[in-house]
Amino acid sequence: MHELSIALSILDFAEEEAETRGAQIEAIHMKLGPLSGIVKEALLSAYDLARENTPFAGCRLVIEEIPIVVYCQNCKAQRSIHSIQCFSCSECEAPVSEIVQGRELQVVALEISP
């Protein structure tokens, strides 16, 4: 379960930021794409486990799921795909290979209190 090591890394980052800012972190906001290799529910579960008995026991992990968006050479536009198993344009059905978004695994914001 590599989600546990990722949850621990998130908490390490949060700890560094809390020390730097001299503040308490209330929530960690993330973006997570389906191509990141991370299962949202597993990450949330691992995060709950990792934060037990730490100063972050009350800190929430808020995950925004990012859809897959590709660039279609045929349409000359960014498009969604119908399925993660079939990388083709949702408009013209042409195969696509350029991924614009969907790989995200990013901490994008922290809610802090003094």
SEDOZA-743650 format. One record per atom (N, C-alpha, C, O, CB): residue number from 1; atom name; x, y, z. Coordinates in nm, 3 decimals. Glycine has a CB too. Layout:
num,atome,u,v,w
NUM,CA,X,Y,Z
...
//
This chain:
num,atome,u,v,w
1,N,0.085,-0.118,0.000
1,CA,0.000,0.000,0.000
1,C,0.089,0.124,0.000
1,O,0.130,0.172,0.106
1,CB,-0.096,0.000,0.123
2,N,0.119,0.176,-0.118
2,CA,0.205,0.294,-0.126
2,C,0.132,0.421,-0.084
2,O,0.195,0.525,-0.068
2,CB,0.259,0.309,-0.266
3,N,0.002,0.413,-0.067
3,CA,-0.073,0.529,-0.021
3,C,-0.030,0.572,0.119
3,O,-0.035,0.690,0.152
3,CB,-0.222,0.499,-0.023
4,N,0.014,0.475,0.202
4,CA,0.059,0.508,0.336
4,C,0.186,0.593,0.331
4,O,0.199,0.691,0.405
4,CB,0.084,0.380,0.418
5,N,0.280,0.558,0.244
5,CA,0.402,0.639,0.234
5,C,0.369,0.778,0.180
5,O,0.433,0.876,0.220
5,CB,0.506,0.570,0.143
6,N,0.272,0.788,0.092
6,CA,0.231,0.920,0.041
6,C,0.164,1.000,0.152
6,O,0.189,1.120,0.166
6,CB,0.136,0.904,-0.080
7,N,0.079,0.936,0.231
7,CA,0.014,1.005,0.343
7,C,0.119,1.056,0.442
7,O,0.107,1.167,0.493
7,CB,-0.086,0.910,0.414
8,N,0.220,0.976,0.469
8,CA,0.327,1.018,0.560
8,C,0.404,1.136,0.502
8,O,0.443,1.227,0.576
8,CB,0.422,0.901,0.589
9,N,0.427,1.135,0.372
9,CA,0.496,1.247,0.307
9,C,0.412,1.375,0.315
9,O,0.466,1.483,0.336
9,CB,0.526,1.214,0.160
10,N,0.282,1.361,0.298
10,CA,0.192,1.477,0.309
10,C,0.201,1.536,0.450
10,O,0.206,1.658,0.466
10,CB,0.046,1.436,0.276
11,N,0.202,1.450,0.549
11,CA,0.210,1.497,0.687
11,C,0.346,1.559,0.716
11,O,0.354,1.657,0.791
11,CB,0.183,1.382,0.784
12,N,0.453,1.505,0.659
12,CA,0.586,1.566,0.674
12,C,0.587,1.707,0.617
12,O,0.639,1.800,0.679
12,CB,0.694,1.479,0.605
13,N,0.528,1.722,0.498
13,CA,0.518,1.853,0.435
13,C,0.437,1.948,0.524
13,O,0.477,2.062,0.546
13,CB,0.453,1.842,0.296
14,N,0.325,1.901,0.575
14,CA,0.240,1.983,0.660
14,C,0.313,2.024,0.788
14,O,0.298,2.137,0.834
14,CB,0.111,1.908,0.694
15,N,0.390,1.933,0.843
15,CA,0.465,1.964,0.965
15,C,0.568,2.074,0.938
15,O,0.583,2.166,1.019
15,CB,0.535,1.837,1.018
16,N,0.639,2.065,0.826
16,CA,0.736,2.168,0.790
16,C,0.669,2.304,0.773
16,O,0.720,2.405,0.820
16,CB,0.809,2.129,0.661
17,N,0.554,2.305,0.705
17,CA,0.482,2.431,0.684
17,C,0.430,2.488,0.816
17,O,0.433,2.609,0.837
17,CB,0.365,2.410,0.586
18,N,0.382,2.402,0.903
18,CA,0.331,2.448,1.033
18,C,0.443,2.511,1.114
18,O,0.422,2.615,1.177
18,CB,0.268,2.331,1.111
19,N,0.561,2.451,1.112
19,CA,0.675,2.506,1.184
19,C,0.721,2.638,1.122
19,O,0.749,2.734,1.194
19,CB,0.791,2.407,1.186
20,N,0.728,2.643,0.990
20,CA,0.771,2.764,0.920
20,C,0.677,2.880,0.947
20,O,0.722,2.992,0.969
20,CB,0.779,2.738,0.770
21,N,0.549,2.854,0.945
21,CA,0.449,2.960,0.961
21,C,0.410,2.985,1.106
21,O,0.343,3.083,1.136
21,CB,0.326,2.925,0.881
22,N,0.452,2.897,1.195
22,CA,0.414,2.912,1.334
22,C,0.263,2.903,1.353
22,O,0.205,2.976,1.433
22,CB,0.464,3.042,1.389
23,N,0.201,2.813,1.278
23,CA,0.056,2.802,1.278
23,C,0.014,2.656,1.285
23,O,0.095,2.565,1.265
23,CB,-0.005,2.870,1.154
24,N,-0.113,2.636,1.312
24,CA,-0.170,2.502,1.312
24,C,-0.242,2.480,1.180
24,O,-0.312,2.569,1.132
24,CB,-0.266,2.481,1.433
25,N,-0.226,2.362,1.123
25,CA,-0.291,2.332,0.996
25,C,-0.423,2.261,1.025
25,O,-0.427,2.157,1.091
25,CB,-0.199,2.246,0.904
26,N,-0.530,2.319,0.972
26,CA,-0.664,2.265,0.992
26,C,-0.702,2.165,0.882
26,O,-0.771,2.066,0.908
26,CB,-0.766,2.379,0.996
27,N,-0.656,2.192,0.759
27,CA,-0.691,2.105,0.647
27,C,-0.583,2.114,0.539
27,O,-0.518,2.217,0.522
27,CB,-0.829,2.143,0.588
28,N,-0.567,2.005,0.468
28,CA,-0.476,1.997,0.355
28,C,-0.561,1.969,0.232
28,O,-0.638,1.872,0.229
28,CB,-0.366,1.886,0.376
29,N,-0.548,2.053,0.130
29,CA,-0.625,2.038,0.007
29,C,-0.534,1.983,-0.102
29,O,-0.423,2.032,-0.123
29,CB,-0.689,2.173,-0.037
30,N,-0.583,1.881,-0.172
30,CA,-0.506,1.815,-0.277
30,C,-0.586,1.802,-0.404
30,O,-0.710,1.804,-0.403
30,CB,-0.459,1.678,-0.231
31,N,-0.513,1.789,-0.514
31,CA,-0.572,1.751,-0.642
31,C,-0.520,1.611,-0.673
31,O,-0.402,1.582,-0.656
31,CB,-0.537,1.854,-0.758
32,N,-0.612,1.525,-0.719
32,CA,-0.577,1.387,-0.746
32,C,-0.639,1.344,-0.878
32,O,-0.761,1.348,-0.895
32,CB,-0.623,1.295,-0.632
33,N,-0.554,1.302,-0.972
33,CA,-0.602,1.255,-1.101
33,C,-0.606,1.104,-1.107
33,O,-0.532,1.037,-1.034
33,CB,-0.513,1.309,-1.212
34,N,-0.691,1.048,-1.192
34,CA,-0.703,0.903,-1.201
34,C,-0.577,0.834,-1.254
34,O,-0.559,0.714,-1.235
34,CB,-0.819,0.868,-1.289
35,N,-0.489,0.909,-1.321
35,CA,-0.366,0.850,-1.374
35,C,-0.248,0.864,-1.279
35,O,-0.135,0.832,-1.315
35,CB,-0.332,0.914,-1.507
36,N,-0.273,0.912,-1.159
36,CA,-0.167,0.929,-1.060
36,C,-0.121,0.796,-1.001
36,O,-0.013,0.786,-0.944
36,CB,-0.213,1.021,-0.948
37,N,-0.204,0.694,-1.014
37,CA,-0.172,0.564,-0.955
37,C,-0.216,0.553,-0.810
37,O,-0.184,0.455,-0.743
37,CB,-0.024,0.540,-0.964
38,N,-0.289,0.652,-0.762
38,CA,-0.333,0.655,-0.623
38,C,-0.484,0.637,-0.618
38,O,-0.558,0.700,-0.693
38,CB,-0.292,0.787,-0.555
39,N,-0.530,0.552,-0.529
39,CA,-0.673,0.530,-0.508
39,C,-0.718,0.624,-0.395
39,O,-0.665,0.618,-0.284
39,CB,-0.704,0.378,-0.472
40,N,-0.814,0.709,-0.426
40,CA,-0.860,0.811,-0.332
40,C,-0.898,0.751,-0.196
40,O,-0.851,0.799,-0.093
40,CB,-0.979,0.887,-0.390
41,N,-0.980,0.650,-0.196
41,CA,-1.028,0.591,-0.071
41,C,-0.911,0.531,0.009
41,O,-0.908,0.541,0.132
41,CB,-1.133,0.481,-0.100
42,N,-0.815,0.471,-0.061
42,CA,-0.698,0.414,0.008
42,C,-0.612,0.525,0.068
42,O,-0.558,0.509,0.178
42,CB,-0.614,0.329,-0.090
43,N,-0.598,0.638,-0.004
43,CA,-0.520,0.750,0.049
43,C,-0.588,0.810,0.171
43,O,-0.522,0.840,0.270
43,CB,-0.502,0.858,-0.059
44,N,-0.720,0.826,0.166
44,CA,-0.792,0.880,0.282
44,C,-0.779,0.788,0.402
44,O,-0.761,0.834,0.514
44,CB,-0.940,0.900,0.247
45,N,-0.788,0.658,0.378
45,CA,-0.773,0.561,0.486
45,C,-0.632,0.564,0.544
45,O,-0.613,0.563,0.666
45,CB,-0.808,0.420,0.436
46,N,-0.532,0.567,0.456
46,CA,-0.393,0.573,0.500
46,C,-0.365,0.702,0.576
46,O,-0.293,0.701,0.675
46,CB,-0.298,0.560,0.380
47,N,-0.423,0.812,0.529
47,CA,-0.405,0.940,0.595
47,C,-0.463,0.936,0.737
47,O,-0.401,0.984,0.832
47,CB,-0.472,1.053,0.514
48,N,-0.582,0.878,0.751
48,CA,-0.643,0.864,0.884
48,C,-0.554,0.785,0.977
48,O,-0.539,0.819,1.095
48,CB,-0.781,0.797,0.874
49,N,-0.494,0.680,0.926
49,CA,-0.404,0.597,1.005
49,C,-0.277,0.674,1.041
49,O,-0.232,0.670,1.155
49,CB,-0.368,0.469,0.929
50,N,-0.219,0.744,0.944
50,CA,-0.092,0.814,0.965
50,C,-0.104,0.931,1.062
50,O,-0.007,0.962,1.131
50,CB,-0.040,0.863,0.833
51,N,-0.218,0.996,1.069
51,CA,-0.232,1.113,1.154
51,C,-0.269,1.081,1.298
51,O,-0.267,1.170,1.384
51,CB,-0.334,1.205,1.096
52,N,-0.303,0.955,1.326
52,CA,-0.339,0.916,1.463
52,C,-0.223,0.947,1.558
52,O,-0.107,0.924,1.525
52,CB,-0.376,0.766,1.470
53,N,-0.258,0.999,1.676
53,CA,-0.160,1.030,1.781
53,C,-0.050,1.124,1.734
53,O,0.065,1.112,1.778
53,CB,-0.099,0.902,1.832
54,N,-0.084,1.217,1.645
54,CA,0.010,1.320,1.600
54,C,-0.056,1.455,1.623
54,O,-0.175,1.462,1.653
54,CB,0.050,1.300,1.448
55,N,0.021,1.563,1.608
55,CA,-0.042,1.696,1.617
55,C,-0.143,1.722,1.506
55,O,-0.216,1.821,1.511
55,CB,0.065,1.803,1.613
56,N,-0.149,1.633,1.407
56,CA,-0.241,1.651,1.295
56,C,-0.364,1.561,1.305
56,O,-0.433,1.538,1.206
56,CB,-0.168,1.622,1.165
57,N,-0.391,1.512,1.425
57,CA,-0.505,1.422,1.444
57,C,-0.637,1.484,1.400
57,O,-0.728,1.413,1.357
57,CB,-0.514,1.381,1.590
58,N,-0.649,1.617,1.411
58,CA,-0.772,1.684,1.372
58,C,-0.766,1.748,1.234
58,O,-0.861,1.815,1.193
58,CB,-0.807,1.788,1.472
59,N,-0.657,1.729,1.164
59,CA,-0.637,1.792,1.033
59,C,-0.705,1.710,0.923
59,O,-0.679,1.590,0.909
59,CB,-0.486,1.807,1.003
60,N,-0.791,1.776,0.846
60,CA,-0.865,1.708,0.740
60,C,-0.783,1.701,0.611
60,O,-0.700,1.789,0.584
60,CB,-0.999,1.779,0.714
61,N,-0.806,1.598,0.533
61,CA,-0.749,1.587,0.400
61,C,-0.864,1.601,0.301
61,O,-0.955,1.517,0.298
61,CB,-0.672,1.450,0.380
62,N,-0.860,1.706,0.222
62,CA,-0.966,1.736,0.125
62,C,-0.910,1.708,-0.014
62,O,-0.813,1.770,-0.056
62,CB,-1.018,1.885,0.139
63,N,-0.973,1.614,-0.084
63,CA,-0.923,1.574,-0.215
63,C,-1.020,1.615,-0.325
63,O,-1.138,1.581,-0.321
63,CB,-0.899,1.423,-0.220
64,N,-0.968,1.689,-0.422
64,CA,-1.044,1.725,-0.541
64,C,-1.001,1.630,-0.652
64,O,-0.884,1.625,-0.689
64,CB,-1.020,1.876,-0.582
65,N,-1.097,1.556,-0.704
65,CA,-1.066,1.462,-0.812
65,C,-1.065,1.537,-0.945
65,O,-1.161,1.606,-0.980
65,CB,-1.168,1.346,-0.815
66,N,-0.956,1.523,-1.018
66,CA,-0.936,1.591,-1.145
66,C,-0.964,1.492,-1.258
66,O,-0.910,1.381,-1.258
66,CB,-0.790,1.650,-1.155
67,N,-1.047,1.529,-1.355
67,CA,-1.076,1.437,-1.466
67,C,-0.959,1.431,-1.566
67,O,-0.873,1.518,-1.568
67,CB,-1.205,1.480,-1.539
68,N,-0.960,1.328,-1.646
68,CA,-0.860,1.316,-1.752
68,C,-0.903,1.405,-1.868
68,O,-1.017,1.399,-1.914
68,CB,-0.843,1.167,-1.798
69,N,-0.810,1.487,-1.913
69,CA,-0.831,1.572,-2.031
69,C,-0.713,1.547,-2.124
69,O,-0.598,1.545,-2.082
69,CB,-0.843,1.725,-1.992
70,N,-0.744,1.529,-2.251
70,CA,-0.641,1.502,-2.352
70,C,-0.651,1.608,-2.462
70,O,-0.750,1.680,-2.473
70,CB,-0.657,1.359,-2.412
71,N,-0.546,1.615,-2.543
71,CA,-0.548,1.704,-2.658
71,C,-0.568,1.618,-2.781
71,O,-0.491,1.526,-2.808
71,CB,-0.417,1.790,-2.669
72,N,-0.673,1.648,-2.857
72,CA,-0.704,1.573,-2.978
72,C,-0.642,1.646,-3.098
72,O,-0.676,1.760,-3.126
72,CB,-0.859,1.556,-2.997
73,N,-0.551,1.579,-3.166
73,CA,-0.488,1.636,-3.285
73,C,-0.591,1.655,-3.397
73,O,-0.582,1.750,-3.475
73,CB,-0.373,1.546,-3.333
74,N,-0.685,1.566,-3.404
74,CA,-0.787,1.572,-3.508
74,C,-0.879,1.695,-3.491
74,O,-0.904,1.767,-3.587
74,CB,-0.871,1.444,-3.506
75,N,-0.927,1.717,-3.370
75,CA,-1.016,1.830,-3.341
75,C,-0.939,1.959,-3.312
75,O,-0.995,2.069,-3.318
75,CB,-1.105,1.797,-3.222
76,N,-0.811,1.945,-3.281
76,CA,-0.728,2.060,-3.240
76,C,-0.786,2.126,-3.115
76,O,-0.793,2.249,-3.104
76,CB,-0.717,2.164,-3.356
77,N,-0.828,2.041,-3.020
77,CA,-0.889,2.092,-2.898
77,C,-0.866,1.996,-2.782
77,O,-0.834,1.878,-2.802
77,CB,-1.039,2.114,-2.918
78,N,-0.881,2.047,-2.661
78,CA,-0.875,1.963,-2.542
78,C,-1.010,1.897,-2.524
78,O,-1.115,1.962,-2.535
78,CB,-0.836,2.046,-2.417
79,N,-1.007,1.769,-2.497
79,CA,-1.131,1.691,-2.481
79,C,-1.120,1.595,-2.364
79,O,-1.010,1.561,-2.319
79,CB,-1.163,1.613,-2.612
80,N,-1.233,1.553,-2.316
80,CA,-1.236,1.446,-2.217
80,C,-1.231,1.312,-2.291
80,O,-1.239,1.307,-2.414
80,CB,-1.365,1.456,-2.126
81,N,-1.217,1.206,-2.215
81,CA,-1.223,1.072,-2.274
81,C,-1.341,0.999,-2.212
81,O,-1.386,1.032,-2.103
81,CB,-1.089,0.992,-2.251
82,N,-1.390,0.899,-2.284
82,CA,-1.505,0.823,-2.233
82,C,-1.467,0.730,-2.119
82,O,-1.543,0.710,-2.025
82,CB,-1.568,0.741,-2.346
83,N,-1.347,0.674,-2.128
83,CA,-1.307,0.572,-2.032
83,C,-1.156,0.573,-2.016
83,O,-1.083,0.602,-2.111
83,CB,-1.357,0.432,-2.076
84,N,-1.109,0.540,-1.899
84,CA,-0.966,0.531,-1.874
84,C,-0.904,0.414,-1.953
84,O,-0.783,0.412,-1.975
84,CB,-0.939,0.514,-1.722
85,N,-0.986,0.321,-1.993
85,CA,-0.938,0.207,-2.072
85,C,-0.929,0.238,-2.221
85,O,-0.868,0.162,-2.296
85,CB,-1.028,0.088,-2.051
86,N,-0.989,0.348,-2.266
86,CA,-0.992,0.380,-2.408
86,C,-0.957,0.526,-2.429
86,O,-1.040,0.615,-2.410
86,CB,-1.132,0.348,-2.468
87,N,-0.833,0.551,-2.468
87,CA,-0.788,0.688,-2.488
87,C,-0.822,0.735,-2.628
87,O,-0.740,0.733,-2.720
87,CB,-0.637,0.699,-2.464
88,N,-0.947,0.777,-2.643
88,CA,-0.992,0.834,-2.769
88,C,-1.075,0.957,-2.740
88,O,-1.136,0.969,-2.634
88,CB,-1.072,0.731,-2.853
89,N,-1.076,1.049,-2.835
89,CA,-1.149,1.175,-2.821
89,C,-1.298,1.148,-2.801
89,O,-1.356,1.064,-2.870
89,CB,-1.126,1.265,-2.945
90,N,-1.357,1.219,-2.708
90,CA,-1.500,1.200,-2.681
90,C,-1.587,1.258,-2.792
90,O,-1.706,1.228,-2.799
90,CB,-1.536,1.264,-2.548
91,N,-1.531,1.342,-2.880
91,CA,-1.607,1.403,-2.989
91,C,-1.594,1.325,-3.120
91,O,-1.694,1.287,-3.181
91,CB,-1.561,1.546,-3.009
92,N,-1.468,1.302,-3.162
92,CA,-1.448,1.242,-3.295
92,C,-1.403,1.096,-3.289
92,O,-1.391,1.031,-3.393
92,CB,-1.345,1.323,-3.371
93,N,-1.377,1.045,-3.169
93,CA,-1.335,0.906,-3.147
93,C,-1.193,0.876,-3.193
93,O,-1.152,0.760,-3.191
93,CB,-1.430,0.815,-3.217
94,N,-1.116,0.977,-3.234
94,CA,-0.978,0.956,-3.278
94,C,-0.892,0.917,-3.159
94,O,-0.912,0.970,-3.050
94,CB,-0.922,1.082,-3.348
95,N,-0.795,0.827,-3.178
95,CA,-0.703,0.793,-3.069
95,C,-0.621,0.917,-3.030
95,O,-0.585,0.997,-3.115
95,CB,-0.608,0.677,-3.111
96,N,-0.594,0.931,-2.901
96,CA,-0.517,1.044,-2.851
96,C,-0.402,0.994,-2.765
96,O,-0.410,0.887,-2.704
96,CB,-0.607,1.141,-2.771
97,N,-0.295,1.073,-2.760
97,CA,-0.181,1.033,-2.678
97,C,-0.130,1.145,-2.588
97,O,-0.052,1.120,-2.497
97,CB,-0.069,0.984,-2.766
98,N,-0.173,1.267,-2.613
98,CA,-0.125,1.380,-2.533
98,C,-0.220,1.406,-2.416
98,O,-0.334,1.448,-2.435
98,CB,-0.113,1.507,-2.621
99,N,-0.171,1.378,-2.296
99,CA,-0.251,1.398,-2.175
99,C,-0.227,1.539,-2.122
99,O,-0.113,1.578,-2.096
99,CB,-0.215,1.291,-2.066
100,N,-0.335,1.615,-2.106
100,CA,-0.327,1.752,-2.056
100,C,-0.339,1.754,-1.904
100,O,-0.264,1.824,-1.836
100,CB,-0.437,1.839,-2.121
101,N,-0.432,1.677,-1.851
101,CA,-0.448,1.666,-1.706
101,C,-0.503,1.529,-1.672
101,O,-0.563,1.460,-1.754
101,CB,-0.541,1.776,-1.651
102,N,-0.480,1.491,-1.545
102,CA,-0.528,1.362,-1.498
102,C,-0.423,1.285,-1.422
102,O,-0.451,1.180,-1.364
102,CB,-0.576,1.280,-1.613
103,N,-0.299,1.337,-1.422
103,CA,-0.188,1.272,-1.349
103,C,-0.163,1.337,-1.213
103,O,-0.073,1.295,-1.141
103,CB,-0.061,1.277,-1.432
104,N,-0.240,1.438,-1.178
104,CA,-0.213,1.519,-1.060
104,C,-0.208,1.439,-0.930
104,O,-0.288,1.348,-0.907
104,CB,-0.318,1.625,-1.048
105,N,-0.112,1.474,-0.849
105,CA,-0.101,1.434,-0.709
105,C,-0.030,1.551,-0.643
105,O,0.091,1.549,-0.621
105,CB,-0.021,1.294,-0.690
106,N,-0.109,1.654,-0.610
106,CA,-0.052,1.781,-0.564
106,C,-0.122,1.833,-0.441
106,O,-0.245,1.829,-0.431
106,CB,-0.059,1.885,-0.673
107,N,-0.043,1.881,-0.347
107,CA,-0.098,1.961,-0.238
107,C,-0.112,2.101,-0.295
107,O,-0.014,2.160,-0.340
107,CB,-0.005,1.957,-0.108
108,N,-0.233,2.155,-0.293
108,CA,-0.258,2.284,-0.356
108,C,-0.289,2.395,-0.256
108,O,-0.276,2.513,-0.289
108,CB,-0.372,2.273,-0.454
109,N,-0.328,2.359,-0.134
109,CA,-0.359,2.462,-0.035
109,C,-0.358,2.402,0.106
109,O,-0.380,2.283,0.126
109,CB,-0.495,2.527,-0.065
110,N,-0.332,2.490,0.201
110,CA,-0.339,2.453,0.342
110,C,-0.431,2.552,0.412
110,O,-0.420,2.673,0.391
110,CB,-0.198,2.450,0.408
111,N,-0.520,2.501,0.494
111,CA,-0.600,2.588,0.580
111,C,-0.527,2.596,0.712
111,O,-0.504,2.494,0.778
111,CB,-0.748,2.534,0.599
112,N,-0.489,2.717,0.750
112,CA,-0.412,2.734,0.873
112,C,-0.484,2.824,0.971
112,O,-0.569,2.905,0.933
112,CB,-0.273,2.790,0.843
113,N,-0.449,2.808,1.096
113,CA,-0.497,2.898,1.201
113,C,-0.378,2.931,1.290
113,O,-0.289,2.847,1.308
113,CB,-0.615,2.835,1.284
114,N,-0.376,3.051,1.345
114,CA,-0.260,3.092,1.427
114,C,-0.249,3.015,1.555
114,O,-0.157,3.039,1.634
114,CB,-0.269,3.239,1.459
//
